[in-house]
Amino acid sequence: MSGELRKRIRGVRQRFDPKTYRVPDSNDRINVLDRLTGADYISLGALLVGWASVLLLIRGEPNWGIVVMFAAFGLDKLDGWYARRTGISSPFGRQVDSFIDVFAYLVPGALLYHVALAPNLLTSLLVGFSVLAFGGLRLVRHNSDGFVSQAGVSYYHGTTVVHTNVVIVANYLLAALVGTWNGWLAGLAIAAVCPLMVSDYKAKKTAASHVLAGALVVVATLLALALETGIL
């Protein structure tokens, strides 16, 4: 057996050794409520609205679910603005924000596909798993690594959960407005973009990108309302 092969085998064994992941006991405990800032409370507001979106989707109201989900998007952007404005950004706040993002973007996105697009349960299982797994791993990496900076410009490491959520909503609107689009094609498109969240792609974090995201959200919200009211 070659030395390289033995090294690889030892590496695999170490990954399954419980001692590697044991967390030492500590008397220093974080009082979570004492650590919450104004920005974190805004994030919790986004969580409340995101959960309302989930409930609407479960009740079979995808258009209202999208509208409310994008209200959570607005609160999510507000908490970031407030944190920067007041100078209270912190690693703890970033973790709170990532926790909220799971329920503001990933869970409603996966559920929107399941309720409104999925041709069968197995397809929904696979697409939903891709959204949640890759999205969750993307948020874990973001908490660990933060933003990527290059030549004075900040980048997201990989596409964000917001990008994926927008793709899901776009596929829902395509299926509602274009007769040839369906759940199979939507599932392929969504599954294809999910791995980009853990890729090395650098998405610029600029004011222009935030304005573009906001414009897309406004357009999607108006289209969802038009579908709900029968205008389209």
KEVEXPA-696066 format. One record per residue (C-alpha): y, z negated, x negated; residue in one letter. Coordinates in pm, whole numbers, plus 50000, padded with zeros to 5 digits. Layout:
YZXa
...
END
This chain:
500005000050000m
503345010249852s
506154985549789g
508415003050038e
505795000450312l
505214963250241r
508974957850260k
509144974850600r
506234953950732i
507904921750615r
511094932750788g
509244938251118v
507554904151091r
510854887051027q
512324902351340r
509594885451546f
509814852151363d
511384826051598p
512894808051298k
515144837951240t
516874832851575y
516874794951596r
520304781151680v
521094748151509p
522004718351723d
525664708851722s
527704680851869n
530694703951899d
530644717352253r
533144741352404i
534824730552726n
535004765052883v
537534755953151l
539914741452893d
539714773852693r
540694796352983l
544144812052959t
546274830353213g
544694863153103a
541214848553159d
542144838353513y
543294873953579i
539894885053446s
538204861753693l
540264878353965g
538794911553849a
535334895753877l
536034885554238l
537234920454329v
534344936554141g
531894915454339w
533624926054660a
533014962054552s
529314954454505v
529094939354854l
530764969955007l
528324993054827l
525364972354948i
526704975755302r
526645013655262g
530385019055226e
530695038154896p
534245050754951n
535675016255011w
533485003354731g
535135027954492i
538635018654609v
537994981454561v
536234987654228m
539345004954099f
541394975054212a
539224955153970a
540104981353707f
543784974153768g
543264936753720l
541214943353407d
544084963053256k
546564936453370l
544744908753185d
544864928552859g
548574935352904w
549234898752981y
547274886952676a
549234910052447r
552534901152613r
552004863852570t
550254866052233g
547154847352350i
544494872752256s
541414856152107s
537704862652039p
536884839052327f
539074859252563g
537384891252448r
534014876352538q
535274866352882v
536634901452934d
533304917152834s
531434894153072f
533714905453355i
533274942153260d
529574939853344v
530414932353708f
533594953053730a
532134985653594y
528434985453509l
526864969153815v
529074987554070p
528515020453884g
524725016853881a
524765005854245l
526975035254349l
524405059154206y
521585040254381h
523295039054721v
524945073254736a
523215096754492l
519695087054384a
517025110654522p
514345083854490n
513785048254369l
512315057754030l
515325079353943t
517655051154045s
515645026853832l
515915048453521l
519575058253562v
520625023053656g
518725008853359f
520485033253127s
523895023253261v
523214985953234l
521284986152905a
523555008952703f
526654993952864g
525524958552792g
524694966952430l
528074983852393r
529844952052509l
527734930352277v
528654952551982r
532314951952079h
532304913952082n
530744914151736s
532684942251568d
535934945251764g
537984976951737f
537715002851462v
540995009651280s
541715041251084q
545065053050948a
546885027951164g
545155039351485v
542735017351679s
539535032151817y
536845020452051y
533475021251874h
531645044852108g
532715054252458t
533595025252686t
532075012453009v
535165026053184v
534335061353062h
530795058053198t
532045044153528n
534435073653566v
531555097853504v
529525081053779i
532395082654026v
533095118953932a
529465127754008n
529705110154343y
532815130154432l
531205162554313l
528165156154531a
530425148954830a
532685179154779l
530475205454615v
527375215554806g
525345225854502t
525715192354325w
523075166354399n
521545133654285g
519215150154034w
522055167453849l
524195136153875a
521385115053730g
520965138353433l
524715138453364a
525005100653386i
521905094153173a
523205118652912a
526525100452862v
525125064952855c
523915065952489p
527445075852385l
528445039852451m
526445028452147v
527195058951933s
529575061151638d
532025082051841y
535595069551800k
537625069152122a
541335064652055k
542925033352199k
546415046152271t
549005043452546a
548325079952635a
544615073052684s
545415043852916h
547835065453116v
545175092653148l
542585067253264a
545065053953518g
545815089053647a
542085096353688l
541655063853878v
544515072454114v
543065107254181v
539575093354241a
540955066454472t
542865091954680l
539785114254705l
537615084854814a
540175075655080l
540315112055194a
536525112455231l
536575079255418e
539245090655664t
537685124855719g
540515144655561i
537955160455327l
END
